[in-house]
Amino acid sequence: MMDLIRRAPTNFGVSLFNDFDKLFNDLWSSFSTNNMGLSLPSADIYSEDDKHVVVELQVPGLEHKDITINVRDNVLEITGQRTDKEEHKDKKRSYLVRESSTSFARQVALPRGADAENISAELDNGVLRVTIPVQRPEPKRIEIATRMNKDTKRIAANKQAKSETN
């Protein structure tokens, strides 16, 4: 039978293995985009009809003044940034400042025929909806020609001549 091995506590009262676990967890969480104030809002890109493409972004907490929309080289660029600052002053000379900042940037390639001059955007309850009008040309139908050899042409001409005489 195997004996249980007890891990000796360190000076902090926690086992050495727990210290390593905490160290690695802290290291990985420091690379998390949420801790750095960077996050990408979820985006839905769809077309309700052949005349518009819609880009919807979930941007809760942002206001229209926090968002910038540009079109450059047939690419829609949507950026947002919000900075919050909260100050607490107290009569005993203690002073507390809490600052937080969040930002994002998304780029969407516009389809061929997109009308960049008439793009519209609206922000409603944390959902940014950008509507891009698209002018798609009507398809041109192309007739398929057949090649007839000499014998086929002669038979077709004979059939046409007989039908004209009747």
Backbone bond lengths (Angstrom), bond angles and torsions (degrees), N, CA, C in turn:
res aa  C-N    CA-C-N  psi(-1)  N-CA   C-N-CA  omega(-1)  CA-C   N-CA-C  phi
1 M - - - 1.435 - - 1.523 109.69 -
2 M 1.322 114.86 143.99 1.456 120.83 -176.50 1.527 110.22 -89.35
3 D 1.298 115.81 137.77 1.464 120.60 176.96 1.524 109.71 -83.48
4 L 1.292 115.28 147.49 1.454 120.02 173.92 1.514 109.01 -77.98
5 I 1.329 115.35 138.76 1.456 119.59 179.69 1.528 107.76 -108.61
6 R 1.283 114.19 124.60 1.444 119.70 179.02 1.530 108.31 -92.49
7 R 1.355 115.36 134.11 1.460 119.73 177.74 1.520 108.65 -82.10
8 A 1.301 115.09 134.29 1.458 119.50 -179.39 1.527 110.14 -75.31
9 P 1.318 117.40 135.33 1.462 119.35 178.12 1.536 110.93 -71.10
10 T 1.327 114.28 150.28 1.465 119.75 176.13 1.515 108.45 -86.60
11 N 1.296 116.74 -172.47 1.458 120.90 179.38 1.522 111.95 -62.54
12 F 1.334 116.84 -22.45 1.450 120.11 -177.67 1.523 112.11 -88.79
13 G 1.301 117.63 -0.52 1.453 120.24 179.25 1.513 113.11 83.65
14 V 1.346 118.24 7.66 1.448 122.84 -179.75 1.523 106.73 -123.10
15 S 1.315 116.19 146.69 1.456 118.11 -177.58 1.527 110.53 -66.15
16 L 1.309 115.45 156.16 1.460 121.89 -179.94 1.526 110.96 -60.27
17 F 1.329 117.01 -36.61 1.469 120.66 179.45 1.530 111.12 -65.08
18 N 1.310 117.59 -39.94 1.464 120.40 177.09 1.524 110.70 -64.38
19 D 1.332 116.52 -36.35 1.468 119.34 177.44 1.524 110.46 -62.24
20 F 1.333 116.64 -42.84 1.462 119.70 178.52 1.533 111.36 -66.15
21 D 1.325 116.37 -41.47 1.467 119.21 176.86 1.523 110.76 -58.64
22 K 1.316 116.10 -45.41 1.459 120.00 -179.73 1.531 110.31 -64.57
23 L 1.316 117.59 -40.41 1.460 121.31 179.34 1.532 110.94 -59.73
24 F 1.326 117.30 -47.78 1.464 120.15 -179.23 1.523 112.08 -69.79
25 N 1.328 117.40 -38.01 1.467 119.63 176.66 1.520 111.25 -62.59
26 D 1.339 116.25 -42.61 1.466 119.83 178.02 1.520 111.13 -64.86
27 L 1.319 116.32 -39.10 1.466 120.23 179.87 1.522 110.76 -62.83
28 W 1.339 117.39 -47.78 1.462 120.01 -179.39 1.522 111.93 -67.36
29 S 1.315 117.24 -38.54 1.467 118.40 -179.65 1.523 111.42 -69.58
30 S 1.339 118.10 -23.76 1.470 119.50 178.19 1.524 111.09 -70.04
31 F 1.329 117.51 -21.75 1.456 120.61 177.40 1.525 112.12 -89.80
32 S 1.291 117.09 -2.85 1.457 121.08 -179.71 1.520 109.70 -64.78
33 T 1.328 116.48 138.20 1.464 120.43 -178.72 1.523 111.37 -67.66
34 N 1.328 118.51 -27.67 1.461 119.47 -179.56 1.517 110.95 -67.62
35 N 1.325 117.97 -35.53 1.453 120.19 -179.97 1.511 112.03 -72.91
36 M 1.318 118.63 -23.40 1.454 121.58 -178.22 1.524 111.08 -92.92
37 G 1.323 119.15 4.05 1.451 121.28 178.49 1.517 112.72 78.69
38 L 1.309 117.55 12.74 1.454 120.93 178.40 1.514 108.47 -113.19
39 S 1.291 115.98 127.87 1.450 118.99 175.17 1.515 107.61 -151.73
40 L 1.304 115.59 146.43 1.455 120.08 178.20 1.523 108.70 -99.92
41 P 1.316 116.48 120.82 1.457 117.72 176.97 1.517 110.07 -68.58
42 S 1.310 115.45 148.57 1.460 118.12 178.33 1.521 108.66 -66.36
43 A 1.331 115.47 143.08 1.467 120.65 -176.81 1.521 109.49 -127.22
44 D 1.319 114.99 138.09 1.457 122.15 172.33 1.517 107.09 -118.36
45 I 1.330 116.42 128.51 1.466 121.58 178.09 1.517 106.62 -122.05
46 Y 1.323 115.76 121.99 1.465 119.19 -176.51 1.518 109.73 -152.57
47 S 1.324 115.15 171.10 1.454 121.68 177.98 1.523 108.23 -127.64
48 E 1.324 115.49 123.62 1.463 119.86 178.08 1.521 110.79 -80.44
49 D 1.314 116.10 -27.77 1.453 122.24 177.16 1.533 106.84 -150.97
50 D 1.305 117.49 -178.44 1.458 119.74 -179.26 1.516 112.76 -79.17
51 K 1.326 117.84 1.76 1.457 120.50 -174.85 1.523 113.59 -106.90
52 H 1.342 118.24 -6.74 1.459 121.46 -178.30 1.527 110.73 -144.63
53 V 1.328 115.40 147.07 1.457 122.36 168.56 1.518 105.72 -118.52
54 V 1.338 116.84 135.28 1.459 121.83 -177.13 1.527 108.80 -116.81
55 V 1.337 115.28 133.76 1.460 122.13 174.22 1.525 106.30 -116.30
56 E 1.336 116.61 120.07 1.462 121.15 177.82 1.520 109.71 -115.44
57 L 1.327 115.44 130.26 1.465 121.82 178.21 1.523 108.91 -120.95
58 Q 1.324 116.46 138.21 1.458 122.30 174.82 1.530 107.31 -87.84
59 V 1.329 117.21 109.24 1.470 121.67 -177.39 1.538 110.17 -128.92
60 P 1.327 117.94 63.41 1.462 119.53 -178.10 1.530 111.15 -64.08
61 G 1.316 115.09 139.79 1.456 120.29 177.77 1.514 114.44 87.96
62 L 1.320 118.39 -12.15 1.462 120.41 178.92 1.518 109.88 -93.82
63 E 1.317 115.24 147.81 1.456 121.52 176.25 1.521 108.44 -109.00
64 H 1.324 116.57 169.26 1.466 120.07 -177.35 1.525 111.97 -59.52
65 K 1.338 118.37 -31.24 1.463 121.21 179.68 1.535 112.21 -71.11
66 D 1.329 117.38 -17.42 1.467 121.64 -179.84 1.526 113.00 -86.64
67 I 1.333 117.87 -7.93 1.468 122.15 -171.45 1.520 110.03 -116.85
68 T 1.338 115.85 137.53 1.464 122.20 176.17 1.519 108.50 -123.60
69 I 1.338 115.97 134.23 1.462 121.19 178.99 1.526 107.61 -124.28
70 N 1.329 116.98 125.60 1.463 122.99 178.76 1.520 109.64 -132.08
71 V 1.331 115.33 157.58 1.467 121.64 171.98 1.522 106.71 -123.49
72 R 1.328 114.88 126.41 1.456 120.19 179.43 1.527 108.48 -144.56
73 D 1.329 115.90 127.96 1.472 121.85 178.27 1.527 111.98 52.21
74 N 1.326 116.10 44.23 1.463 123.21 177.77 1.532 112.72 63.13
75 V 1.351 115.89 28.93 1.465 121.83 176.85 1.526 107.98 -126.46
76 L 1.332 116.29 127.58 1.458 122.38 176.18 1.523 107.81 -84.02
77 E 1.329 116.65 123.97 1.463 121.93 -179.51 1.525 108.55 -114.48
78 I 1.321 115.74 122.37 1.462 121.21 179.49 1.523 107.19 -120.63
79 T 1.330 116.62 121.32 1.463 121.16 178.57 1.518 108.69 -126.94
80 G 1.309 115.02 150.70 1.451 120.40 177.84 1.507 110.17 -144.89
81 Q 1.330 115.37 144.56 1.459 119.88 178.14 1.515 109.04 -151.18
82 R 1.318 114.62 133.22 1.463 120.44 177.44 1.516 108.50 -134.73
83 T 1.317 115.55 134.38 1.458 121.54 177.08 1.516 107.79 -124.99
84 D 1.306 115.62 128.17 1.465 121.22 177.72 1.517 108.75 -114.76
85 K 1.309 115.33 139.57 1.463 120.62 178.09 1.517 107.82 -136.21
86 E 1.311 114.86 126.77 1.455 121.20 -179.11 1.520 107.88 -125.15
87 E 1.316 116.20 127.56 1.465 120.88 -178.48 1.522 109.88 -119.03
88 H 1.317 114.46 138.91 1.462 120.98 175.28 1.522 108.19 -125.84
89 K 1.310 114.97 121.66 1.463 120.16 175.95 1.517 107.05 -115.00
90 D 1.283 113.46 143.96 1.442 117.60 -178.20 1.532 108.82 -131.06
91 K 1.295 117.52 158.30 1.468 121.73 -175.08 1.518 112.49 -65.44
92 K 1.304 117.92 -21.03 1.465 121.34 -177.20 1.525 112.07 -89.44
93 R 1.308 116.77 18.36 1.466 123.18 178.10 1.520 113.39 72.99
94 S 1.297 119.00 14.25 1.458 118.20 174.07 1.526 108.00 -86.97
95 Y 1.261 114.86 143.47 1.459 121.07 -172.86 1.522 107.78 -138.49
96 L 1.314 116.92 127.70 1.460 121.60 -178.40 1.519 109.08 -128.76
97 V 1.320 115.92 129.44 1.460 121.34 177.21 1.520 107.46 -123.46
98 R 1.307 115.71 126.64 1.462 121.02 175.26 1.514 107.54 -116.05
99 E 1.312 116.52 123.67 1.459 121.11 178.74 1.524 108.82 -123.90
100 S 1.314 114.76 141.24 1.461 119.47 173.90 1.521 107.58 -141.08
101 S 1.296 114.84 148.70 1.453 120.08 -178.77 1.522 108.22 -141.91
102 T 1.302 116.05 140.39 1.454 120.81 175.66 1.517 108.34 -138.37
103 S 1.310 115.96 145.17 1.463 119.81 179.70 1.519 109.66 -150.80
104 F 1.332 115.21 160.81 1.455 121.02 176.48 1.515 108.59 -154.37
105 A 1.310 115.60 162.54 1.470 122.37 174.18 1.518 107.81 -147.55
106 R 1.313 116.22 131.03 1.470 121.82 176.74 1.512 108.05 -129.21
107 Q 1.320 116.24 143.39 1.458 122.16 175.52 1.522 108.41 -126.33
108 V 1.349 114.81 136.50 1.456 121.26 -179.61 1.523 107.57 -130.30
109 A 1.327 116.68 123.91 1.469 120.52 176.48 1.518 108.47 -71.48
110 L 1.327 115.34 129.47 1.463 119.89 -179.70 1.523 110.18 -81.06
111 P 1.324 117.39 145.60 1.462 120.26 179.79 1.531 111.13 -72.78
112 R 1.307 116.05 161.84 1.464 121.35 175.76 1.524 108.48 -60.95
113 G 1.315 115.97 134.56 1.451 120.97 179.87 1.524 113.95 90.51
114 A 1.343 117.48 5.06 1.461 120.22 179.71 1.529 109.74 -68.83
115 D 1.317 115.54 136.87 1.464 122.23 -179.77 1.531 108.14 -95.96
116 A 1.325 116.86 90.60 1.461 122.11 -175.21 1.525 112.57 -65.38
117 E 1.314 118.22 -23.18 1.468 121.61 -178.40 1.523 112.61 -74.66
118 N 1.320 118.25 -20.13 1.467 121.53 -174.74 1.526 113.56 -117.90
119 I 1.316 117.64 26.27 1.465 121.16 177.09 1.529 108.21 -72.26
120 S 1.324 116.17 137.10 1.462 120.60 178.02 1.530 109.30 -123.75
121 A 1.339 115.26 155.12 1.465 120.35 -179.85 1.517 109.15 -142.53
122 E 1.332 114.98 146.59 1.460 120.51 175.44 1.517 108.66 -143.78
123 L 1.323 115.18 147.49 1.460 122.16 179.62 1.523 107.45 -119.00
124 D 1.337 115.88 121.57 1.451 120.54 -177.31 1.523 109.66 -140.84
125 N 1.318 116.86 116.49 1.473 123.05 177.22 1.528 112.62 52.55
126 G 1.311 117.26 44.40 1.460 121.02 176.40 1.510 115.16 80.77
127 V 1.333 117.82 8.62 1.464 121.54 177.71 1.527 107.90 -117.04
128 L 1.333 115.90 117.94 1.457 121.79 176.20 1.518 107.83 -92.29
129 R 1.326 116.01 125.23 1.464 121.12 -178.33 1.523 107.87 -120.38
130 V 1.339 116.34 115.20 1.462 122.73 178.72 1.526 107.26 -108.67
131 T 1.337 116.10 123.32 1.460 121.49 -178.19 1.522 108.96 -109.92
132 I 1.322 116.06 124.48 1.457 122.53 -177.84 1.522 108.96 -113.04
133 P 1.350 117.86 114.61 1.464 118.88 175.70 1.524 110.30 -70.97
134 V 1.318 115.20 139.60 1.472 120.54 -179.41 1.522 107.88 -126.68
135 Q 1.325 114.96 129.21 1.462 120.28 177.17 1.529 107.64 -102.90
136 R 1.304 114.46 106.50 1.459 119.59 179.92 1.521 107.89 -101.66
137 P 1.328 117.59 126.36 1.466 119.17 -180.00 1.526 110.44 -69.03
138 E 1.329 114.41 149.13 1.461 119.52 176.58 1.526 108.37 -68.01
139 P 1.313 117.38 140.75 1.471 118.95 179.47 1.531 110.82 -68.45
140 K 1.295 115.52 142.46 1.462 121.17 177.90 1.520 107.72 -97.50
141 R 1.310 115.48 125.91 1.468 120.13 -179.70 1.517 109.28 -80.59
142 I 1.289 115.66 133.53 1.456 121.77 -179.46 1.519 108.40 -114.02
143 E 1.304 114.50 123.85 1.465 120.12 178.45 1.526 109.28 -76.27
144 I 1.293 114.53 144.89 1.458 121.06 179.79 1.520 108.40 -99.16
145 A 1.302 115.39 122.05 1.471 120.41 179.69 1.530 108.76 -90.61
146 T 1.328 114.91 147.85 1.464 119.43 176.54 1.513 108.87 -111.10
147 R 1.286 115.07 146.65 1.465 119.71 176.46 1.513 108.37 -95.45
148 M 1.315 115.44 127.24 1.471 119.29 177.88 1.515 108.30 -109.89
149 N 1.300 114.24 136.60 1.468 116.90 175.01 1.534 108.96 -82.79
150 K 1.319 118.10 175.84 1.469 122.60 -174.45 1.521 111.83 -58.87
151 D 1.335 117.56 -42.24 1.469 120.33 -178.83 1.527 111.17 -65.01
152 T 1.335 117.46 -41.32 1.457 121.46 -179.99 1.523 109.81 -64.57
153 K 1.336 117.78 -40.73 1.464 121.45 178.57 1.527 110.68 -62.98
154 R 1.354 117.79 -41.79 1.457 121.90 -179.06 1.526 110.34 -64.53
155 I 1.342 117.81 -42.09 1.470 121.52 -179.81 1.520 109.53 -65.78
156 A 1.334 117.04 -43.29 1.461 120.87 179.70 1.518 110.42 -63.74
157 A 1.335 117.59 -39.65 1.467 120.64 179.53 1.526 110.60 -66.73
158 N 1.332 118.13 -39.78 1.466 121.72 177.93 1.524 110.98 -63.84
159 K 1.344 117.33 -41.49 1.465 121.38 179.31 1.517 110.29 -64.71
160 Q 1.326 116.60 -39.41 1.454 120.05 179.98 1.537 110.77 -68.19
161 A 1.342 116.34 -39.77 1.459 120.50 179.90 1.536 110.72 -65.20
162 K 1.331 117.84 -41.05 1.446 121.69 179.05 1.515 111.55 -65.45
163 S 1.341 116.75 -38.80 1.460 119.45 -179.51 1.515 110.88 -70.10
164 E 1.327 118.83 -29.75 1.464 121.22 178.44 1.529 111.43 -72.90
165 T 1.333 117.51 -32.71 1.458 120.57 -179.37 1.514 111.52 -75.68
166 N 1.279 118.33 -24.63 1.471 121.31 -178.56 1.455 111.07 -84.17
